Amino acid sequence: FASNSLCQRTGYILELVKDLGVDVPGGVIEYFKGRVKTWTKLVPTLPSKGKGIKEWKLIDNLGTERILGWAYG
């Protein structure tokens, strides 16, 4: 089984791509949101500097532009 922190990271990224119009199956994001427990970093090996995403209890220490760079060309 996946850890809660992995579910938080995956759910956050899925929500970002869903906002771009990618079809994410119903219930998937809700499942991941149900696994949110404590604050964690998007990239565990990077410093804890970045935007805090309260909904996911996640510190985005990579940045949306770098996560979705492929979508922006």
HTML snippet that shows the backbone in 3Dmol.js (N, CA, C, O; Angstrom):
<script src="https://3Dmol.org/build/3Dmol-min.js"></script>
<div id="view" style="width:600px;height:400px;position:relative"></div>
<script>
const pdb = `
ATOM      1  N   PHE A   1       0.833  -1.191   0.000  1.00  0.00           N
ATOM      2  CA  PHE A   1       0.000   0.000   0.000  1.00  0.00           C
ATOM      3  C   PHE A   1       0.873   1.247   0.000  1.00  0.00           C
ATOM      4  O   PHE A   1       1.971   1.246   0.556  1.00  0.00           O
ATOM      5  N   ALA A   2       0.386   2.295  -0.618  1.00  0.00           N
ATOM      6  CA  ALA A   2       1.124   3.548  -0.702  1.00  0.00           C
ATOM      7  C   ALA A   2       1.024   4.315   0.611  1.00  0.00           C
ATOM      8  O   ALA A   2       0.033   4.220   1.335  1.00  0.00           O
ATOM      9  N   SER A   3       2.068   5.068   0.894  1.00  0.00           N
ATOM     10  CA  SER A   3       2.068   5.884   2.105  1.00  0.00           C
ATOM     11  C   SER A   3       1.119   7.070   1.929  1.00  0.00           C
ATOM     12  O   SER A   3       0.769   7.444   0.810  1.00  0.00           O
ATOM     13  N   ASN A   4       0.716   7.646   3.050  1.00  0.00           N
ATOM     14  CA  ASN A   4      -0.151   8.824   2.993  1.00  0.00           C
ATOM     15  C   ASN A   4       0.531   9.962   2.249  1.00  0.00           C
ATOM     16  O   ASN A   4      -0.107  10.651   1.453  1.00  0.00           O
ATOM     17  N   SER A   5       1.827  10.168   2.500  1.00  0.00           N
ATOM     18  CA  SER A   5       2.528  11.269   1.841  1.00  0.00           C
ATOM     19  C   SER A   5       2.586  11.065   0.325  1.00  0.00           C
ATOM     20  O   SER A   5       2.477  12.030  -0.432  1.00  0.00           O
ATOM     21  N   LEU A   6       2.755   9.831  -0.119  1.00  0.00           N
ATOM     22  CA  LEU A   6       2.747   9.564  -1.557  1.00  0.00           C
ATOM     23  C   LEU A   6       1.370   9.864  -2.141  1.00  0.00           C
ATOM     24  O   LEU A   6       1.269  10.401  -3.244  1.00  0.00           O
ATOM     25  N   CYS A   7       0.324   9.524  -1.420  1.00  0.00           N
ATOM     26  CA  CYS A   7      -1.039   9.827  -1.868  1.00  0.00           C
ATOM     27  C   CYS A   7      -1.268  11.331  -1.947  1.00  0.00           C
ATOM     28  O   CYS A   7      -1.926  11.807  -2.873  1.00  0.00           O
ATOM     29  N   GLN A   8      -0.734  12.088  -0.986  1.00  0.00           N
ATOM     30  CA  GLN A   8      -0.860  13.543  -1.017  1.00  0.00           C
ATOM     31  C   GLN A   8      -0.178  14.104  -2.257  1.00  0.00           C
ATOM     32  O   GLN A   8      -0.754  14.931  -2.965  1.00  0.00           O
ATOM     33  N   ARG A   9       1.034  13.663  -2.519  1.00  0.00           N
ATOM     34  CA  ARG A   9       1.788  14.160  -3.672  1.00  0.00           C
ATOM     35  C   ARG A   9       1.075  13.816  -4.976  1.00  0.00           C
ATOM     36  O   ARG A   9       0.927  14.663  -5.857  1.00  0.00           O
ATOM     37  N   THR A  10       0.644  12.588  -5.087  1.00  0.00           N
ATOM     38  CA  THR A  10      -0.034  12.133  -6.303  1.00  0.00           C
ATOM     39  C   THR A  10      -1.346  12.880  -6.514  1.00  0.00           C
ATOM     40  O   THR A  10      -1.642  13.316  -7.626  1.00  0.00           O
ATOM     41  N   GLY A  11      -2.125  13.027  -5.461  1.00  0.00           N
ATOM     42  CA  GLY A  11      -3.397  13.732  -5.557  1.00  0.00           C
ATOM     43  C   GLY A  11      -3.233  15.180  -5.963  1.00  0.00           C
ATOM     44  O   GLY A  11      -3.992  15.695  -6.784  1.00  0.00           O
ATOM     45  N   TYR A  12      -2.234  15.838  -5.384  1.00  0.00           N
ATOM     46  CA  TYR A  12      -1.960  17.240  -5.716  1.00  0.00           C
ATOM     47  C   TYR A  12      -1.625  17.376  -7.199  1.00  0.00           C
ATOM     48  O   TYR A  12      -2.164  18.249  -7.880  1.00  0.00           O
ATOM     49  N   ILE A  13      -0.747  16.524  -7.696  1.00  0.00           N
ATOM     50  CA  ILE A  13      -0.356  16.604  -9.103  1.00  0.00           C
ATOM     51  C   ILE A  13      -1.528  16.247 -10.015  1.00  0.00           C
ATOM     52  O   ILE A  13      -1.716  16.880 -11.054  1.00  0.00           O
ATOM     53  N   LEU A  14      -2.307  15.252  -9.643  1.00  0.00           N
ATOM     54  CA  LEU A  14      -3.495  14.916 -10.443  1.00  0.00           C
ATOM     55  C   LEU A  14      -4.475  16.079 -10.499  1.00  0.00           C
ATOM     56  O   LEU A  14      -5.087  16.331 -11.537  1.00  0.00           O
ATOM     57  N   GLU A  15      -4.623  16.789  -9.383  1.00  0.00           N
ATOM     58  CA  GLU A  15      -5.521  17.940  -9.368  1.00  0.00           C
ATOM     59  C   GLU A  15      -4.998  19.045 -10.285  1.00  0.00           C
ATOM     60  O   GLU A  15      -5.785  19.718 -10.952  1.00  0.00           O
ATOM     61  N   LEU A  16      -3.686  19.235 -10.325  1.00  0.00           N
ATOM     62  CA  LEU A  16      -3.101  20.232 -11.224  1.00  0.00           C
ATOM     63  C   LEU A  16      -3.376  19.882 -12.685  1.00  0.00           C
ATOM     64  O   LEU A  16      -3.767  20.749 -13.467  1.00  0.00           O
ATOM     65  N   VAL A  17      -3.175  18.621 -13.056  1.00  0.00           N
ATOM     66  CA  VAL A  17      -3.410  18.251 -14.456  1.00  0.00           C
ATOM     67  C   VAL A  17      -4.900  18.236 -14.787  1.00  0.00           C
ATOM     68  O   VAL A  17      -5.282  18.505 -15.927  1.00  0.00           O
ATOM     69  N   LYS A  18      -5.739  17.928 -13.812  1.00  0.00           N
ATOM     70  CA  LYS A  18      -7.189  17.994 -14.035  1.00  0.00           C
ATOM     71  C   LYS A  18      -7.601  19.427 -14.360  1.00  0.00           C
ATOM     72  O   LYS A  18      -8.456  19.653 -15.216  1.00  0.00           O
ATOM     73  N   ASP A  19      -6.989  20.392 -13.673  1.00  0.00           N
ATOM     74  CA  ASP A  19      -7.279  21.803 -13.937  1.00  0.00           C
ATOM     75  C   ASP A  19      -6.861  22.217 -15.345  1.00  0.00           C
ATOM     76  O   ASP A  19      -7.347  23.219 -15.868  1.00  0.00           O
ATOM     77  N   LEU A  20      -5.961  21.449 -15.959  1.00  0.00           N
ATOM     78  CA  LEU A  20      -5.550  21.709 -17.344  1.00  0.00           C
ATOM     79  C   LEU A  20      -6.485  21.050 -18.353  1.00  0.00           C
ATOM     80  O   LEU A  20      -6.339  21.246 -19.560  1.00  0.00           O
ATOM     81  N   GLY A  21      -7.446  20.270 -17.858  1.00  0.00           N
ATOM     82  CA  GLY A  21      -8.402  19.630 -18.744  1.00  0.00           C
ATOM     83  C   GLY A  21      -8.198  18.140 -18.938  1.00  0.00           C
ATOM     84  O   GLY A  21      -8.915  17.512 -19.717  1.00  0.00           O
ATOM     85  N   VAL A  22      -7.228  17.567 -18.240  1.00  0.00           N
ATOM     86  CA  VAL A  22      -7.004  16.124 -18.336  1.00  0.00           C
ATOM     87  C   VAL A  22      -8.111  15.410 -17.569  1.00  0.00           C
ATOM     88  O   VAL A  22      -8.466  15.810 -16.460  1.00  0.00           O
ATOM     89  N   ASP A  23      -8.650  14.360 -18.161  1.00  0.00           N
ATOM     90  CA  ASP A  23      -9.731  13.606 -17.523  1.00  0.00           C
ATOM     91  C   ASP A  23      -9.163  12.701 -16.430  1.00  0.00           C
ATOM     92  O   ASP A  23      -8.402  11.773 -16.704  1.00  0.00           O
ATOM     93  N   VAL A  24      -9.545  12.990 -15.197  1.00  0.00           N
ATOM     94  CA  VAL A  24      -9.150  12.165 -14.055  1.00  0.00           C
ATOM     95  C   VAL A  24     -10.411  11.438 -13.583  1.00  0.00           C
ATOM     96  O   VAL A  24     -11.413  12.084 -13.279  1.00  0.00           O
ATOM     97  N   PRO A  25     -10.375  10.108 -13.517  1.00  0.00           N
ATOM     98  CA  PRO A  25     -11.568   9.343 -13.131  1.00  0.00           C
ATOM     99  C   PRO A  25     -12.173   9.813 -11.812  1.00  0.00           C
ATOM    100  O   PRO A  25     -11.455  10.151 -10.871  1.00  0.00           O
ATOM    101  N   GLY A  26     -13.499   9.828 -11.759  1.00  0.00           N
ATOM    102  CA  GLY A  26     -14.205  10.253 -10.562  1.00  0.00           C
ATOM    103  C   GLY A  26     -13.810   9.436  -9.343  1.00  0.00           C
ATOM    104  O   GLY A  26     -13.636   8.220  -9.418  1.00  0.00           O
ATOM    105  N   GLY A  27     -13.675  10.114  -8.247  1.00  0.00           N
ATOM    106  CA  GLY A  27     -13.356   9.448  -6.994  1.00  0.00           C
ATOM    107  C   GLY A  27     -11.877   9.308  -6.700  1.00  0.00           C
ATOM    108  O   GLY A  27     -11.498   9.068  -5.554  1.00  0.00           O
ATOM    109  N   VAL A  28     -11.030   9.450  -7.711  1.00  0.00           N
ATOM    110  CA  VAL A  28      -9.595   9.262  -7.498  1.00  0.00           C
ATOM    111  C   VAL A  28      -9.030  10.356  -6.602  1.00  0.00           C
ATOM    112  O   VAL A  28      -8.358  10.070  -5.611  1.00  0.00           O
ATOM    113  N   ILE A  29      -9.302  11.605  -6.951  1.00  0.00           N
ATOM    114  CA  ILE A  29      -8.784  12.715  -6.149  1.00  0.00           C
ATOM    115  C   ILE A  29      -9.380  12.677  -4.746  1.00  0.00           C
ATOM    116  O   ILE A  29      -8.687  12.957  -3.768  1.00  0.00           O
ATOM    117  N   GLU A  30     -10.652  12.335  -4.645  1.00  0.00           N
ATOM    118  CA  GLU A  30     -11.298  12.256  -3.334  1.00  0.00           C
ATOM    119  C   GLU A  30     -10.649  11.173  -2.470  1.00  0.00           C
ATOM    120  O   GLU A  30     -10.493  11.352  -1.262  1.00  0.00           O
ATOM    121  N   TYR A  31     -10.274  10.056  -3.086  1.00  0.00           N
ATOM    122  CA  TYR A  31      -9.584   8.999  -2.345  1.00  0.00           C
ATOM    123  C   TYR A  31      -8.271   9.528  -1.775  1.00  0.00           C
ATOM    124  O   TYR A  31      -7.964   9.327  -0.600  1.00  0.00           O
ATOM    125  N   PHE A  32      -7.502  10.207  -2.628  1.00  0.00           N
ATOM    126  CA  PHE A  32      -6.219  10.736  -2.175  1.00  0.00           C
ATOM    127  C   PHE A  32      -6.409  11.791  -1.089  1.00  0.00           C
ATOM    128  O   PHE A  32      -5.624  11.854  -0.143  1.00  0.00           O
ATOM    129  N   LYS A  33      -7.447  12.620  -1.218  1.00  0.00           N
ATOM    130  CA  LYS A  33      -7.708  13.623  -0.178  1.00  0.00           C
ATOM    131  C   LYS A  33      -8.019  12.957   1.156  1.00  0.00           C
ATOM    132  O   LYS A  33      -7.700  13.504   2.212  1.00  0.00           O
ATOM    133  N   GLY A  34      -8.627  11.805   1.119  1.00  0.00           N
ATOM    134  CA  GLY A  34      -8.923  11.068   2.337  1.00  0.00           C
ATOM    135  C   GLY A  34      -7.684  10.534   3.034  1.00  0.00           C
ATOM    136  O   GLY A  34      -7.751  10.125   4.193  1.00  0.00           O
ATOM    137  N   ARG A  35      -6.561  10.534   2.345  1.00  0.00           N
ATOM    138  CA  ARG A  35      -5.306  10.042   2.908  1.00  0.00           C
ATOM    139  C   ARG A  35      -4.440  11.165   3.469  1.00  0.00           C
ATOM    140  O   ARG A  35      -3.349  10.907   3.978  1.00  0.00           O
ATOM    141  N   VAL A  36      -4.915  12.411   3.382  1.00  0.00           N
ATOM    142  CA  VAL A  36      -4.156  13.557   3.897  1.00  0.00           C
ATOM    143  C   VAL A  36      -4.175  13.519   5.417  1.00  0.00           C
ATOM    144  O   VAL A  36      -5.243  13.531   6.028  1.00  0.00           O
ATOM    145  N   LYS A  37      -3.004  13.475   6.024  1.00  0.00           N
ATOM    146  CA  LYS A  37      -2.909  13.403   7.486  1.00  0.00           C
ATOM    147  C   LYS A  37      -2.049  14.524   8.064  1.00  0.00           C
ATOM    148  O   LYS A  37      -2.529  15.326   8.864  1.00  0.00           O
ATOM    149  N   THR A  38      -0.794  14.580   7.666  1.00  0.00           N
ATOM    150  CA  THR A  38       0.137  15.574   8.201  1.00  0.00           C
ATOM    151  C   THR A  38       0.838  16.280   7.051  1.00  0.00           C
ATOM    152  O   THR A  38       0.811  15.821   5.909  1.00  0.00           O
ATOM    153  N   TRP A  39       1.462  17.398   7.372  1.00  0.00           N
ATOM    154  CA  TRP A  39       2.178  18.165   6.359  1.00  0.00           C
ATOM    155  C   TRP A  39       3.371  17.371   5.837  1.00  0.00           C
ATOM    156  O   TRP A  39       4.053  16.674   6.588  1.00  0.00           O
ATOM    157  N   THR A  40       3.608  17.496   4.522  1.00  0.00           N
ATOM    158  CA  THR A  40       4.745  16.844   3.880  1.00  0.00           C
ATOM    159  C   THR A  40       5.234  17.720   2.733  1.00  0.00           C
ATOM    160  O   THR A  40       4.538  18.640   2.300  1.00  0.00           O
ATOM    161  N   LYS A  41       6.421  17.429   2.254  1.00  0.00           N
ATOM    162  CA  LYS A  41       6.987  18.169   1.126  1.00  0.00           C
ATOM    163  C   LYS A  41       6.714  17.414  -0.169  1.00  0.00           C
ATOM    164  O   LYS A  41       6.679  16.184  -0.190  1.00  0.00           O
ATOM    165  N   LEU A  42       6.521  18.162  -1.241  1.00  0.00           N
ATOM    166  CA  LEU A  42       6.322  17.534  -2.542  1.00  0.00           C
ATOM    167  C   LEU A  42       7.559  16.725  -2.926  1.00  0.00           C
ATOM    168  O   LEU A  42       7.453  15.572  -3.344  1.00  0.00           O
ATOM    169  N   VAL A  43       8.728  17.341  -2.778  1.00  0.00           N
ATOM    170  CA  VAL A  43       9.990  16.647  -3.049  1.00  0.00           C
ATOM    171  C   VAL A  43      10.729  16.523  -1.724  1.00  0.00           C
ATOM    172  O   VAL A  43      11.277  17.508  -1.230  1.00  0.00           O
ATOM    173  N   PRO A  44      10.753  15.336  -1.146  1.00  0.00           N
ATOM    174  CA  PRO A  44      11.315  15.151   0.193  1.00  0.00           C
ATOM    175  C   PRO A  44      12.766  15.592   0.347  1.00  0.00           C
ATOM    176  O   PRO A  44      13.173  15.993   1.437  1.00  0.00           O
ATOM    177  N   THR A  45      13.551  15.524  -0.724  1.00  0.00           N
ATOM    178  CA  THR A  45      14.975  15.849  -0.622  1.00  0.00           C
ATOM    179  C   THR A  45      15.290  17.328  -0.812  1.00  0.00           C
ATOM    180  O   THR A  45      16.437  17.737  -0.635  1.00  0.00           O
ATOM    181  N   LEU A  46      14.301  18.133  -1.168  1.00  0.00           N
ATOM    182  CA  LEU A  46      14.508  19.573  -1.333  1.00  0.00           C
ATOM    183  C   LEU A  46      14.149  20.300  -0.043  1.00  0.00           C
ATOM    184  O   LEU A  46      13.410  19.771   0.787  1.00  0.00           O
ATOM    185  N   PRO A  47      14.679  21.529   0.127  1.00  0.00           N
ATOM    186  CA  PRO A  47      14.344  22.311   1.330  1.00  0.00           C
ATOM    187  C   PRO A  47      12.840  22.561   1.458  1.00  0.00           C
ATOM    188  O   PRO A  47      12.090  22.449   0.488  1.00  0.00           O
ATOM    189  N   SER A  48      12.425  22.898   2.664  1.00  0.00           N
ATOM    190  CA  SER A  48      10.998  23.120   2.963  1.00  0.00           C
ATOM    191  C   SER A  48      10.529  24.514   2.584  1.00  0.00           C
ATOM    192  O   SER A  48       9.619  25.046   3.219  1.00  0.00           O
ATOM    193  N   LYS A  49      11.112  25.104   1.587  1.00  0.00           N
ATOM    194  CA  LYS A  49      10.696  26.423   1.112  1.00  0.00           C
ATOM    195  C   LYS A  49       9.774  26.235  -0.073  1.00  0.00           C
ATOM    196  O   LYS A  49      10.063  25.459  -0.984  1.00  0.00           O
ATOM    197  N   GLY A  50       8.669  26.945  -0.055  1.00  0.00           N
ATOM    198  CA  GLY A  50       7.725  26.848  -1.159  1.00  0.00           C
ATOM    199  C   GLY A  50       6.339  27.241  -0.716  1.00  0.00           C
ATOM    200  O   GLY A  50       6.139  27.737   0.393  1.00  0.00           O
ATOM    201  N   LYS A  51       5.392  27.016  -1.588  1.00  0.00           N
ATOM    202  CA  LYS A  51       4.000  27.384  -1.334  1.00  0.00           C
ATOM    203  C   LYS A  51       3.302  26.281  -0.543  1.00  0.00           C
ATOM    204  O   LYS A  51       3.350  25.110  -0.921  1.00  0.00           O
ATOM    205  N   GLY A  52       2.661  26.657   0.547  1.00  0.00           N
ATOM    206  CA  GLY A  52       1.893  25.704   1.342  1.00  0.00           C
ATOM    207  C   GLY A  52       0.503  25.520   0.757  1.00  0.00           C
ATOM    208  O   GLY A  52      -0.235  26.491   0.589  1.00  0.00           O
ATOM    209  N   ILE A  53       0.145  24.297   0.450  1.00  0.00           N
ATOM    210  CA  ILE A  53      -1.164  23.974  -0.105  1.00  0.00           C
ATOM    211  C   ILE A  53      -1.983  23.360   1.029  1.00  0.00           C
ATOM    212  O   ILE A  53      -1.854  22.172   1.324  1.00  0.00           O
ATOM    213  N   LYS A  54      -2.826  24.178   1.661  1.00  0.00           N
ATOM    214  CA  LYS A  54      -3.561  23.738   2.851  1.00  0.00           C
ATOM    215  C   LYS A  54      -4.439  22.522   2.590  1.00  0.00           C
ATOM    216  O   LYS A  54      -4.487  21.597   3.402  1.00  0.00           O
ATOM    217  N   GLU A  55      -5.124  22.526   1.468  1.00  0.00           N
ATOM    218  CA  GLU A  55      -6.045  21.444   1.120  1.00  0.00           C
ATOM    219  C   GLU A  55      -5.353  20.075   1.121  1.00  0.00           C
ATOM    220  O   GLU A  55      -5.956  19.059   1.465  1.00  0.00           O
ATOM    221  N   TRP A  56      -4.081  20.074   0.730  1.00  0.00           N
ATOM    222  CA  TRP A  56      -3.315  18.832   0.642  1.00  0.00           C
ATOM    223  C   TRP A  56      -2.297  18.691   1.766  1.00  0.00           C
ATOM    224  O   TRP A  56      -1.611  17.673   1.851  1.00  0.00           O
ATOM    225  N   LYS A  57      -2.191  19.697   2.627  1.00  0.00           N
ATOM    226  CA  LYS A  57      -1.151  19.721   3.666  1.00  0.00           C
ATOM    227  C   LYS A  57       0.196  19.380   3.033  1.00  0.00           C
ATOM    228  O   LYS A  57       0.919  18.490   3.480  1.00  0.00           O
ATOM    229  N   LEU A  58       0.496  20.126   1.978  1.00  0.00           N
ATOM    230  CA  LEU A  58       1.666  19.843   1.160  1.00  0.00           C
ATOM    231  C   LEU A  58       2.452  21.121   0.924  1.00  0.00           C
ATOM    232  O   LEU A  58       1.866  22.164   0.638  1.00  0.00           O
ATOM    233  N   ILE A  59       3.755  21.052   1.039  1.00  0.00           N
ATOM    234  CA  ILE A  59       4.614  22.176   0.688  1.00  0.00           C
ATOM    235  C   ILE A  59       5.102  21.929  -0.733  1.00  0.00           C
ATOM    236  O   ILE A  59       5.876  21.005  -0.986  1.00  0.00           O
ATOM    237  N   ASP A  60       4.639  22.769  -1.656  1.00  0.00           N
ATOM    238  CA  ASP A  60       5.074  22.657  -3.048  1.00  0.00           C
ATOM    239  C   ASP A  60       6.436  23.326  -3.147  1.00  0.00           C
ATOM    240  O   ASP A  60       6.530  24.525  -3.405  1.00  0.00           O
ATOM    241  N   ASN A  61       7.479  22.554  -2.942  1.00  0.00           N
ATOM    242  CA  ASN A  61       8.839  23.081  -2.961  1.00  0.00           C
ATOM    243  C   ASN A  61       9.500  22.897  -4.325  1.00  0.00           C
ATOM    244  O   ASN A  61      10.721  22.996  -4.447  1.00  0.00           O
ATOM    245  N   LEU A  62       8.698  22.632  -5.340  1.00  0.00           N
ATOM    246  CA  LEU A  62       9.200  22.506  -6.705  1.00  0.00           C
ATOM    247  C   LEU A  62       8.648  23.620  -7.590  1.00  0.00           C
ATOM    248  O   LEU A  62       9.383  24.190  -8.396  1.00  0.00           O
ATOM    249  N   GLY A  63       7.372  23.932  -7.451  1.00  0.00           N
ATOM    250  CA  GLY A  63       6.751  24.991  -8.243  1.00  0.00           C
ATOM    251  C   GLY A  63       5.909  24.433  -9.375  1.00  0.00           C
ATOM    252  O   GLY A  63       6.305  23.496 -10.068  1.00  0.00           O
ATOM    253  N   THR A  64       4.743  25.027  -9.546  1.00  0.00           N
ATOM    254  CA  THR A  64       3.803  24.568 -10.567  1.00  0.00           C
ATOM    255  C   THR A  64       4.418  24.599 -11.965  1.00  0.00           C
ATOM    256  O   THR A  64       4.173  23.704 -12.773  1.00  0.00           O
ATOM    257  N   GLU A  65       5.211  25.623 -12.247  1.00  0.00           N
ATOM    258  CA  GLU A  65       5.808  25.747 -13.575  1.00  0.00           C
ATOM    259  C   GLU A  65       6.731  24.575 -13.882  1.00  0.00           C
ATOM    260  O   GLU A  65       6.763  24.084 -15.011  1.00  0.00           O
ATOM    261  N   ARG A  66       7.476  24.130 -12.884  1.00  0.00           N
ATOM    262  CA  ARG A  66       8.388  22.999 -13.100  1.00  0.00           C
ATOM    263  C   ARG A  66       7.620  21.680 -13.154  1.00  0.00           C
ATOM    264  O   ARG A  66       7.994  20.772 -13.896  1.00  0.00           O
ATOM    265  N   ILE A  67       6.557  21.574 -12.376  1.00  0.00           N
ATOM    266  CA  ILE A  67       5.758  20.346 -12.383  1.00  0.00           C
ATOM    267  C   ILE A  67       5.065  20.179 -13.730  1.00  0.00           C
ATOM    268  O   ILE A  67       5.046  19.088 -14.300  1.00  0.00           O
ATOM    269  N   LEU A  68       4.497  21.274 -14.229  1.00  0.00           N
ATOM    270  CA  LEU A  68       3.693  21.226 -15.453  1.00  0.00           C
ATOM    271  C   LEU A  68       4.413  21.799 -16.663  1.00  0.00           C
ATOM    272  O   LEU A  68       3.769  22.188 -17.637  1.00  0.00           O
ATOM    273  N   GLY A  69       5.726  21.858 -16.616  1.00  0.00           N
ATOM    274  CA  GLY A  69       6.502  22.427 -17.712  1.00  0.00           C
ATOM    275  C   GLY A  69       6.174  21.815 -19.060  1.00  0.00           C
ATOM    276  O   GLY A  69       6.153  22.514 -20.074  1.00  0.00           O
ATOM    277  N   TRP A  70       5.919  20.516 -19.078  1.00  0.00           N
ATOM    278  CA  TRP A  70       5.581  19.811 -20.317  1.00  0.00           C
ATOM    279  C   TRP A  70       4.303  20.357 -20.939  1.00  0.00           C
ATOM    280  O   TRP A  70       4.141  20.320 -22.158  1.00  0.00           O
ATOM    281  N   ALA A  71       3.388  20.867 -20.105  1.00  0.00           N
ATOM    282  CA  ALA A  71       2.096  21.351 -20.601  1.00  0.00           C
ATOM    283  C   ALA A  71       2.199  22.748 -21.199  1.00  0.00           C
ATOM    284  O   ALA A  71       1.376  23.148 -22.022  1.00  0.00           O
ATOM    285  N   TYR A  72       3.219  23.482 -20.772  1.00  0.00           N
ATOM    286  CA  TYR A  72       3.375  24.854 -21.238  1.00  0.00           C
ATOM    287  C   TYR A  72       4.287  24.951 -22.458  1.00  0.00           C
ATOM    288  O   TYR A  72       4.440  26.023 -23.043  1.00  0.00           O
ATOM    289  N   GLY A  73       4.882  23.845 -22.830  1.00  0.00           N
ATOM    290  CA  GLY A  73       5.728  23.797 -24.012  1.00  0.00           C
ATOM    291  C   GLY A  73       7.046  24.374 -23.758  1.00  0.00           C
ATOM    292  O   GLY A  73       7.887  24.412 -24.656  1.00  0.00           O
TER     293      GLY A  73
END
`;
const viewer = $3Dmol.createViewer("view");
viewer.addModel(pdb, "pdb");
viewer.setStyle({}, {cartoon: {color: "spectrum"}});
viewer.zoomTo();
viewer.render();
</script>
